[in-house]
Amino acid sequence: MKIIIEENDTMEQRQLAEALLANEMVRAIETERFSSHEVRKSDEEVIDAVLAVANTFSVQTQWAAVYRVLVDFCGWEKDYARFSARINALLSKAHSKLRCDYQSIQKPMAGSGILRKRFDEWMKYCAPKGDRVFPRQMFLARKLLKSLSIGEGKGDGKQ
């Protein structure tokens, strides 16, 4: 977008132009794109990525974000119990004390309709003011996607 401000523009026109430009800049920075096609990742790649983001877990229920990413992008099992068993087996192999249980996925999924939807839908969702659950899930999901090298970057390829 190109905005031209001329000498004879009114203050209102200048402010409008600056607001439009600021809006475009924010959109370019905040609009992340993620490939919605399934990507094959080895168990080792998945566990390395999960362990890399695990230190940012603020609550146990953030396993829902891990679930959403691995189901939507890596073709993992949708059944919560089977998902938990698989991730825990991999965590054990990696000698991690981190554990995922059925409730840490089921509880947030039951409490939020948006968390049950594919990640593509998350990207369109605007969390209501004061919502603390969804932003935490989105933060972790984005971080995991980047750790798995699934994200396409920000905006139009600008980082």
Order of alpha helices (4+ residues) and beta strands (2+ residues): alpha-beta-alpha-alpha-alpha-alpha-alpha-alpha-beta
